[in-house]
Amino acid sequence: MGLLLDRAGRVERVIVGSPAEIVIPHLGRMRTGGGRLRGLRLVHTHLRSEPLSTEDLTDLALLRLDMVAAVWAEEEHKPPKLHMAHINPEAKDEKPWVVMPPTTLGQDDVDFAELISWLEAQLTRKAGGGDQDESRKAVLVHLSQLPKREAQERLEELNELARTQMITAVETTIYRGAPHPQTFLGSGRVKELLIRAMAQGADMLLFDQDLTPAQLKWITNLADIPVMDRTQLILSIFARRAHSVDGKLRVELARLRYELPRVGAREAALSRIRGGIGMRGPGETTAETSRRVIKNRISSIEKKLITIGRGRQERKKKRKRAGLFQVAIIGYTNAGKSTLLNAMTKSHVLVEDKLFATLDPATRIVRYPEKMDLAISDTVGFIRDLPEDLLEAFRSTLEELGDADLLLHIVDVGAPEFETFIETVEKILTGLNLGHIPRKLALNKVDMLDPDNAANECARYDALGISAKNGDGVADLTEYIRNEAIRMRTEKPAAPVADGPGFDFRRREEE
């Protein structure tokens, strides 16, 4: 049997088990604070005169108990032995617990209050000052049967996504195999992962693959730190980056659609409220109420988006009637699209070395000497394995592509996996039925390559080599767009454009 004691020595729980083990009941969520322990210590009996087991020490680490102790008697009529262990606050690569030398029950000289105070002070220091540190620390996890190089590339991309959301990766782990339907990694691997996360001072688990509701529930119930998958991470980035009303609504819609099947996954027990006139019937569970609220909100957002979509269609018709030649800059996220738009139009669109730095579309108008206006739009970057709900989250941006006369596909040729990026963008365009729109490939950051290699890559893909940051090749790209506009206007004459100064840059961002 076992006792769970608080720091004043009061008995909180009495646990009765089998001769082989006891099962600790669910203890609820953690006490707040990055360096806090749970405030409970476990004292239990061992009937076979064995020291602390691996299961005891695992419970100590996963549950963040103040201490775990085992009591057993070697021989009859002799004082029982006491084995104790506590968390190791300095753990990095070693085990996250310290097993103390065995003592005789009643003769140990441990100052419990002083020990706990020291442990929490060390844990707070290791956590970087507690809750005042805005950045979070996470262990990144990837599970697949992909070759090691591809799996490592996936983890590097996840690390970039985490960095965009101010999450620092303290460790990256690649597991081989197929996902378990309930535990994703397998119960043993998950426990091992949580112990390593604790040793590294991590306060979050970040999975590269999407977790099913059952997997999320199982892992969350075992872990006392937040658990997030790839889709949740991208949604949180979108929510932070969206500024327009349309963008905010679409991000919220995607988040609600993602959360709807996962309602109740974070808590095993939900209250049932008695309802109805006369208090008859079982009423609704908390999960059922939450689902109903989410469905109502989804319906409300969809109606608002229909109204906003009508206004967007009217603006598109006006641009068509004006004879604007429309160019949309597309590409993998962080390829340099916003930098190129600034270089071509003398604009000041936000540029950051982060994934999804811009989510809302930005359009600038350029006038050429031939009294011809061009609308150049910067679109949100693509990313591999994008779920359908996330694709809907920036559908307003992608709708700009359907009206474009030319798609300018920008590729970061300095990235080792740039060929994969090209395939990802082409796959998404095909899925959106946009493969028929003319497009030109531009290899960005050619200044990072040897000139001969850059020339070979441009010839291989029939692409233009540019450096959006330094301006190299931007004039050639602008000239190519101008020639394409003249050619298309000759084939299909457009409505006349009002007179104006030659090669004047007019900066206008459309809602």
C-alpha positions as CSV (number, residue, x, y, z in Angstrom):
1,M,0.0,0.0,0.0
2,G,1.0,3.6,-0.3
3,L,0.4,7.1,1.1
4,L,0.5,10.4,-0.7
5,L,1.6,13.1,1.8
6,D,1.5,16.8,1.4
7,R,4.4,19.0,2.6
8,A,2.9,19.3,6.0
9,G,2.8,15.5,6.4
10,R,-1.0,15.2,6.0
11,V,-2.3,12.2,4.2
12,E,-3.9,13.1,0.9
13,R,-4.5,9.7,-0.6
14,V,-4.4,6.1,0.6
15,I,-3.6,3.6,-2.2
16,V,-4.1,-0.1,-1.9
17,G,-2.6,-2.3,-4.7
18,S,-1.6,-5.9,-5.4
19,P,1.4,-7.7,-3.9
20,A,3.3,-6.7,-7.0
21,E,2.4,-3.0,-7.5
22,I,0.2,0.0,-6.7
23,V,-1.4,2.3,-9.2
24,I,-1.2,6.0,-8.6
25,P,-4.6,7.6,-9.5
26,H,-4.9,10.7,-11.7
27,L,-3.6,13.7,-9.7
28,G,-4.9,16.5,-11.8
29,R,-2.8,19.2,-13.5
30,M,0.5,20.6,-12.4
31,R,0.9,23.4,-9.9
32,T,1.7,26.6,-11.9
33,G,5.3,27.7,-12.4
34,G,8.2,26.3,-14.4
35,G,10.2,25.3,-11.4
36,R,7.5,23.9,-9.2
37,L,7.1,20.3,-8.0
38,R,3.7,18.8,-7.3
39,G,3.8,19.2,-3.6
40,L,3.2,15.5,-2.9
41,R,5.5,12.7,-1.8
42,L,4.8,9.0,-2.1
43,V,5.7,6.6,0.7
44,H,4.8,2.9,-0.1
45,T,5.7,-0.6,0.9
46,H,7.8,-3.2,-0.9
47,L,6.9,-6.7,0.1
48,R,9.9,-8.5,-1.5
49,S,12.6,-6.4,0.2
50,E,13.7,-4.7,-3.0
51,P,14.9,-1.2,-3.5
52,L,13.2,1.5,-5.6
53,S,12.2,0.1,-8.9
54,T,12.4,1.7,-12.3
55,E,8.7,2.1,-12.2
56,D,9.0,4.1,-8.9
57,L,11.6,6.4,-10.4
58,T,9.6,6.9,-13.6
59,D,6.6,7.9,-11.6
60,L,8.8,10.3,-9.6
61,A,10.0,12.0,-12.8
62,L,6.7,12.0,-14.8
63,L,4.5,13.1,-11.9
64,R,7.1,15.6,-10.6
65,L,6.7,14.3,-7.1
66,D,8.6,15.9,-4.2
67,M,10.0,12.6,-3.3
68,V,9.3,8.8,-3.5
69,A,10.2,6.4,-0.7
70,A,10.0,2.6,-0.3
71,V,9.7,0.9,3.1
72,W,10.6,-2.8,3.6
73,A,11.8,-5.1,6.3
74,E,14.8,-7.4,5.7
75,E,14.1,-9.6,8.7
76,E,11.4,-9.9,11.3
77,H,11.8,-7.8,14.5
78,K,14.3,-5.5,12.8
79,P,13.7,-1.8,12.0
80,P,12.4,-1.4,8.4
81,K,14.7,0.0,5.7
82,L,13.9,3.2,3.9
83,H,14.9,3.9,0.3
84,M,14.3,7.5,-1.0
85,A,14.8,9.4,-4.3
86,H,14.2,12.9,-5.5
87,I,14.4,14.7,-8.8
88,N,17.8,15.7,-10.1
89,P,17.6,19.4,-10.9
90,E,21.0,19.4,-12.6
91,A,20.2,16.5,-15.0
92,K,21.3,17.0,-18.6
93,D,22.4,13.8,-20.1
94,E,22.1,11.6,-17.0
95,K,19.0,10.2,-15.3
96,P,16.7,12.9,-13.9
97,W,16.6,11.5,-10.4
98,V,18.9,11.1,-7.5
99,V,18.7,7.8,-5.4
100,M,19.7,8.5,-1.8
101,P,21.6,5.9,0.3
102,P,19.3,3.6,2.2
103,T,18.7,4.3,5.8
104,T,16.8,2.8,8.7
105,L,13.2,4.1,9.2
106,G,13.1,6.9,11.8
107,Q,16.9,7.5,11.7
108,D,17.2,9.5,8.5
109,D,18.4,13.1,8.9
110,V,17.0,14.6,5.8
111,D,15.6,18.2,6.2
112,F,12.7,17.8,3.9
113,A,11.6,21.4,3.8
114,E,15.1,22.6,3.1
115,L,15.6,20.0,0.4
116,I,12.4,20.9,-1.5
117,S,13.2,24.6,-1.3
118,W,16.6,23.9,-2.8
119,L,15.2,21.7,-5.5
120,E,12.6,24.2,-6.7
121,A,15.1,27.0,-6.7
122,Q,17.4,25.0,-8.9
123,L,14.5,24.0,-11.2
124,T,13.4,27.6,-11.5
125,R,16.9,28.7,-12.4
126,K,17.2,25.9,-15.0
127,A,13.9,26.9,-16.5
128,G,15.3,30.4,-17.2
129,G,13.6,32.4,-14.6
130,G,10.2,30.8,-14.6
131,D,7.1,32.4,-16.2
132,Q,8.9,35.7,-17.0
133,D,10.7,34.0,-19.9
134,E,8.5,34.5,-23.0
135,S,10.2,31.8,-25.0
136,R,9.3,28.2,-24.5
137,K,11.5,25.2,-24.7
138,A,10.4,22.1,-26.5
139,V,11.5,18.6,-27.5
140,L,10.9,18.0,-31.2
141,V,9.7,14.6,-32.3
142,H,9.5,12.9,-35.7
143,L,8.2,9.4,-36.4
144,S,8.3,7.9,-39.8
145,Q,10.0,5.3,-42.0
146,L,11.5,8.0,-44.3
147,P,15.3,7.9,-45.0
148,K,17.3,9.5,-42.3
149,R,18.2,12.6,-44.4
150,E,14.5,13.3,-45.3
151,A,13.5,12.8,-41.7
152,Q,16.2,15.3,-40.6
153,E,15.0,17.8,-43.2
154,R,11.5,17.5,-41.8
155,L,12.8,18.2,-38.3
156,E,14.8,21.2,-39.4
157,E,11.6,22.7,-41.0
158,L,9.7,22.0,-37.8
159,N,12.5,23.7,-35.9
160,E,12.1,26.8,-38.1
161,L,8.3,26.8,-37.5
162,A,9.0,26.6,-33.8
163,R,11.5,29.5,-34.0
164,T,8.8,31.6,-35.7
165,Q,6.6,31.0,-32.7
166,M,9.4,31.8,-30.3
167,I,9.8,28.2,-29.2
168,T,13.4,27.0,-28.7
169,A,14.2,23.4,-29.5
170,V,16.3,21.9,-26.7
171,E,16.4,18.4,-28.4
172,T,15.3,16.8,-31.6
173,T,14.4,13.1,-31.8
174,I,13.7,10.8,-34.7
175,Y,11.9,7.5,-34.1
176,R,11.5,4.8,-36.7
177,G,8.3,2.9,-37.3
178,A,4.6,3.4,-37.8
179,P,2.3,5.4,-35.5
180,H,0.6,3.4,-32.7
181,P,-3.2,4.1,-33.0
182,Q,-3.5,5.1,-29.3
183,T,-0.1,6.2,-28.0
184,F,1.5,7.3,-31.3
185,L,5.1,6.3,-30.2
186,G,4.3,3.4,-27.9
187,S,3.9,3.8,-24.1
188,G,7.5,3.0,-23.3
189,R,8.8,5.5,-25.8
190,V,6.5,8.2,-24.6
191,K,7.6,7.8,-21.0
192,E,11.2,7.8,-22.0
193,L,10.6,10.9,-24.1
194,L,8.9,12.7,-21.2
195,I,11.8,11.9,-18.8
196,R,14.3,13.2,-21.4
197,A,12.2,16.3,-21.8
198,M,12.3,16.9,-18.1
199,A,16.1,16.4,-18.0
200,Q,16.5,19.0,-20.7
201,G,14.3,21.5,-19.0
202,A,11.7,21.4,-21.7
203,D,8.2,22.6,-21.1
204,M,6.6,21.3,-24.3
205,L,6.5,18.3,-26.6
206,L,6.2,19.2,-30.3
207,F,5.3,16.4,-32.8
208,D,6.1,16.8,-36.5
209,Q,3.1,14.6,-37.5
210,D,-0.5,15.4,-36.7
211,L,-1.9,13.5,-33.6
212,T,-5.4,11.9,-33.7
213,P,-7.8,12.9,-30.9
214,A,-7.1,9.5,-29.2
215,Q,-3.4,9.9,-29.4
216,L,-3.6,13.5,-28.1
217,K,-5.7,12.4,-25.2
218,W,-3.4,9.6,-24.1
219,I,-0.2,11.6,-24.3
220,T,-1.8,14.7,-22.6
221,N,-3.1,12.6,-19.7
222,L,0.4,11.2,-19.2
223,A,2.3,14.4,-19.6
224,D,2.1,17.5,-17.3
225,I,3.5,19.7,-20.1
226,P,1.7,21.0,-23.2
227,V,1.6,18.7,-26.2
228,M,1.4,20.2,-29.7
229,D,1.4,18.8,-33.2
230,R,2.5,20.4,-36.5
231,T,-1.0,21.6,-37.5
232,Q,-1.5,23.3,-34.1
233,L,1.8,25.0,-34.5
234,I,1.0,26.4,-37.9
235,L,-2.4,27.5,-36.8
236,S,-0.8,29.4,-33.9
237,I,1.6,31.1,-36.3
238,F,-1.3,32.0,-38.6
239,A,-3.3,33.4,-35.7
240,R,-0.4,35.6,-34.8
241,R,0.4,36.8,-38.4
242,A,-3.1,37.4,-39.7
243,H,-4.1,41.1,-39.7
244,S,-7.0,41.5,-42.0
245,V,-10.6,40.7,-41.0
246,D,-10.8,38.1,-43.7
247,G,-7.5,36.5,-42.6
248,K,-8.4,36.4,-38.9
249,L,-11.8,34.8,-39.6
250,R,-10.3,32.1,-41.8
251,V,-7.6,31.3,-39.2
252,E,-10.3,31.1,-36.5
253,L,-12.4,28.8,-38.7
254,A,-9.5,26.5,-39.4
255,R,-8.7,26.3,-35.6
256,L,-12.3,25.5,-34.7
257,R,-12.5,22.8,-37.4
258,Y,-9.3,21.3,-36.0
259,E,-10.5,21.4,-32.4
260,L,-14.0,20.1,-33.0
261,P,-13.1,16.4,-33.0
262,R,-10.7,16.9,-30.2
263,V,-13.1,18.4,-27.7
264,G,-12.7,16.5,-24.4
265,A,-9.3,15.0,-25.4
266,R,-7.5,16.8,-22.7
267,E,-9.6,15.7,-19.7
268,A,-10.6,12.2,-19.0
269,A,-13.6,13.0,-16.8
270,L,-16.3,15.5,-17.8
271,S,-19.3,16.5,-15.7
272,R,-22.8,15.8,-16.8
273,I,-25.2,18.7,-16.2
274,R,-28.8,17.9,-15.4
275,G,-31.0,20.0,-17.6
276,G,-34.5,20.6,-18.9
277,I,-37.7,21.7,-17.3
278,G,-38.2,19.9,-14.0
279,M,-34.5,18.8,-14.1
280,R,-35.3,15.6,-16.1
281,G,-33.0,13.8,-18.3
282,P,-29.2,13.4,-18.2
283,G,-28.5,16.8,-19.8
284,E,-25.4,17.7,-21.8
285,T,-21.9,16.8,-21.0
286,T,-19.3,19.5,-21.0
287,A,-17.9,18.1,-24.3
288,E,-21.3,18.2,-25.9
289,T,-21.9,21.8,-24.9
290,S,-18.5,22.8,-26.2
291,R,-19.1,21.0,-29.5
292,R,-22.4,22.9,-29.9
293,V,-20.8,26.2,-29.2
294,I,-18.0,25.5,-31.7
295,K,-20.5,24.5,-34.4
296,N,-22.5,27.6,-33.9
297,R,-19.4,29.8,-34.2
298,I,-18.3,27.9,-37.4
299,S,-21.7,28.6,-39.0
300,S,-21.4,32.3,-38.0
301,I,-17.9,32.7,-39.5
302,E,-18.9,30.9,-42.7
303,K,-21.7,33.4,-43.3
304,K,-19.4,36.4,-42.7
305,L,-16.8,35.0,-45.1
306,I,-19.5,34.7,-47.8
307,T,-20.3,38.4,-47.4
308,I,-16.6,39.3,-47.5
309,G,-16.1,37.1,-50.6
310,R,-18.7,39.0,-52.5
311,G,-16.8,42.3,-52.0
312,R,-13.6,40.6,-53.1
313,Q,-15.2,39.4,-56.3
314,E,-16.4,43.0,-57.1
315,R,-12.9,44.3,-56.7
316,K,-11.5,41.6,-59.0
317,K,-14.1,42.6,-61.7
318,K,-12.9,46.2,-61.5
319,R,-9.3,45.2,-62.0
320,K,-10.3,43.1,-65.0
321,R,-12.2,46.0,-66.5
322,A,-9.2,48.3,-66.0
323,G,-7.1,45.9,-68.1
324,L,-4.5,45.3,-65.3
325,F,-1.9,42.6,-66.0
326,Q,-1.8,40.6,-62.8
327,V,1.3,38.9,-61.5
328,A,1.2,36.7,-58.4
329,I,4.5,35.9,-56.6
330,I,4.3,32.3,-55.3
331,G,6.8,29.9,-53.7
332,Y,7.7,27.9,-50.6
333,T,7.6,29.8,-47.3
334,N,10.6,31.9,-46.6
335,A,11.8,31.8,-50.2
336,G,12.1,35.7,-50.4
337,K,8.8,36.6,-52.0
338,S,8.2,39.8,-49.9
339,T,11.8,40.9,-50.4
340,L,11.3,40.5,-54.2
341,L,8.1,42.5,-54.1
342,N,9.9,45.3,-52.2
343,A,12.7,45.3,-54.7
344,M,10.4,45.4,-57.7
345,T,8.0,48.1,-56.5
346,K,10.1,50.1,-54.0
347,S,7.7,49.1,-51.2
348,H,8.1,48.3,-47.6
349,V,6.2,45.0,-47.0
350,L,7.2,43.2,-43.8
351,V,10.3,41.0,-44.3
352,E,11.6,38.6,-41.7
353,D,13.8,35.5,-41.8
354,K,10.9,33.4,-40.5
355,L,8.3,31.0,-41.9
356,F,4.9,32.6,-42.8
357,A,6.2,36.1,-42.0
358,T,3.4,37.5,-44.1
359,L,0.0,35.9,-44.2
360,D,-2.3,38.6,-45.6
361,P,-1.9,39.3,-49.4
362,A,-0.2,42.6,-50.4
363,T,-0.7,44.1,-53.9
364,R,1.3,46.9,-55.5
365,I,0.6,48.7,-58.8
366,V,3.5,49.4,-61.2
367,R,3.3,51.6,-64.3
368,Y,5.5,51.0,-67.3
369,P,6.3,53.7,-69.9
370,E,3.9,52.1,-72.4
371,K,1.0,53.4,-70.2
372,M,0.5,49.9,-68.9
373,D,-0.3,49.0,-65.3
374,L,0.7,45.8,-63.6
375,A,-0.6,44.5,-60.3
376,I,2.0,42.5,-58.4
377,S,0.7,40.4,-55.5
378,D,2.7,38.8,-52.7
379,T,1.0,35.6,-51.5
380,V,1.5,33.4,-48.4
381,G,4.2,30.8,-48.7
382,F,3.4,27.1,-49.3
383,I,4.6,24.3,-47.1
384,R,4.6,20.5,-47.5
385,D,1.9,18.3,-46.2
386,L,-0.5,21.2,-45.6
387,P,-3.8,19.9,-44.2
388,E,-7.0,20.9,-46.0
389,D,-8.2,23.0,-43.1
390,L,-5.0,25.0,-43.2
391,L,-5.3,25.4,-47.0
392,E,-8.7,26.9,-46.3
393,A,-7.2,29.3,-43.7
394,F,-5.6,31.4,-46.5
395,R,-7.9,30.6,-49.3
396,S,-8.5,34.3,-49.8
397,T,-4.8,34.7,-50.7
398,L,-4.9,31.7,-53.1
399,E,-7.9,33.1,-54.8
400,E,-5.7,35.8,-56.1
401,L,-3.8,33.2,-58.1
402,G,-6.9,32.2,-60.1
403,D,-7.1,35.7,-61.6
404,A,-3.4,36.0,-62.3
405,D,-2.1,36.3,-65.8
406,L,1.4,35.1,-64.7
407,L,2.6,33.2,-61.7
408,L,6.1,34.1,-60.6
409,H,7.5,31.0,-58.8
410,I,10.3,32.0,-56.4
411,V,12.7,29.3,-55.2
412,D,15.4,29.6,-52.5
413,V,18.1,27.8,-54.5
414,G,20.4,28.1,-51.5
415,A,18.3,25.5,-49.6
416,P,19.6,21.9,-49.8
417,E,16.1,20.6,-50.5
418,F,15.0,23.3,-53.0
419,E,14.0,20.6,-55.5
420,T,11.5,19.3,-52.9
421,F,10.2,22.8,-52.5
422,I,9.6,23.1,-56.2
423,E,7.7,19.8,-56.3
424,T,5.6,20.8,-53.3
425,V,4.5,24.1,-54.9
426,E,3.7,22.4,-58.2
427,K,1.7,19.8,-56.3
428,I,-0.4,22.4,-54.5
429,L,-1.0,24.4,-57.7
430,T,-2.3,21.2,-59.4
431,G,-4.5,20.5,-56.4
432,L,-6.0,24.0,-56.7
433,N,-6.6,23.5,-60.5
434,L,-4.1,26.3,-61.3
435,G,-1.7,24.3,-63.4
436,H,-3.0,26.0,-66.6
437,I,-1.8,29.5,-65.6
438,P,1.5,30.5,-67.2
439,R,4.3,30.7,-64.7
440,K,8.0,31.6,-64.7
441,L,10.6,30.1,-62.3
442,A,13.0,32.4,-60.6
443,L,15.9,31.0,-58.6
444,N,16.5,33.4,-55.7
445,K,19.8,33.8,-53.7
446,V,22.0,32.8,-56.6
447,D,24.7,34.9,-55.0
448,M,25.1,32.1,-52.5
449,L,26.2,29.7,-55.3
450,D,29.2,29.4,-57.5
451,P,28.5,31.3,-60.7
452,D,28.9,28.2,-62.9
453,N,26.6,26.2,-60.6
454,A,24.0,29.0,-60.6
455,A,24.1,29.1,-64.4
456,N,23.7,25.3,-64.7
457,E,20.7,25.4,-62.3
458,C,19.0,28.2,-64.3
459,A,19.5,26.3,-67.6
460,R,18.3,23.1,-66.0
461,Y,15.0,24.7,-64.9
462,D,14.7,27.3,-67.7
463,A,14.7,29.9,-64.9
464,L,16.0,33.3,-64.2
465,G,18.7,33.8,-61.5
466,I,18.1,36.6,-59.1
467,S,19.1,37.9,-55.7
468,A,16.1,39.7,-54.2
469,K,18.2,41.1,-51.3
470,N,21.1,42.4,-53.4
471,G,19.0,43.3,-56.5
472,D,21.0,41.1,-58.9
473,G,18.8,40.0,-61.8
474,V,15.7,41.9,-60.6
475,A,16.0,44.2,-63.7
476,D,16.0,41.2,-66.0
477,L,13.0,39.7,-64.3
478,T,11.1,43.0,-64.5
479,E,11.9,43.2,-68.2
480,Y,10.7,39.6,-68.7
481,I,7.4,40.5,-67.0
482,R,7.0,43.6,-69.2
483,N,7.6,41.6,-72.4
484,E,5.0,39.0,-71.3
485,A,2.5,41.8,-70.5
486,I,3.1,43.4,-73.9
487,R,2.8,40.1,-75.7
488,M,-0.5,39.1,-73.9
489,R,-1.9,42.6,-74.4
490,T,-1.1,42.3,-78.2
491,E,-2.9,39.0,-78.3
492,K,-5.8,40.3,-76.3
493,P,-6.1,44.2,-76.3
494,A,-7.0,45.6,-72.9
495,A,-9.0,48.7,-72.1
496,P,-7.1,52.0,-72.3
497,V,-5.4,53.3,-69.2
498,A,-5.4,57.0,-68.2
499,D,-2.3,59.1,-68.9
500,G,0.3,59.4,-66.2
501,P,4.0,59.9,-65.7
502,G,6.4,57.4,-67.2
503,F,7.5,54.5,-65.0
504,D,5.8,55.9,-61.9
505,F,5.5,53.6,-58.9
506,R,2.1,53.9,-57.2
507,R,1.9,52.0,-54.0
508,R,-1.5,50.8,-53.0
509,E,-2.4,47.9,-50.8
510,E,-5.8,46.3,-51.5
511,E,-7.8,44.9,-48.6
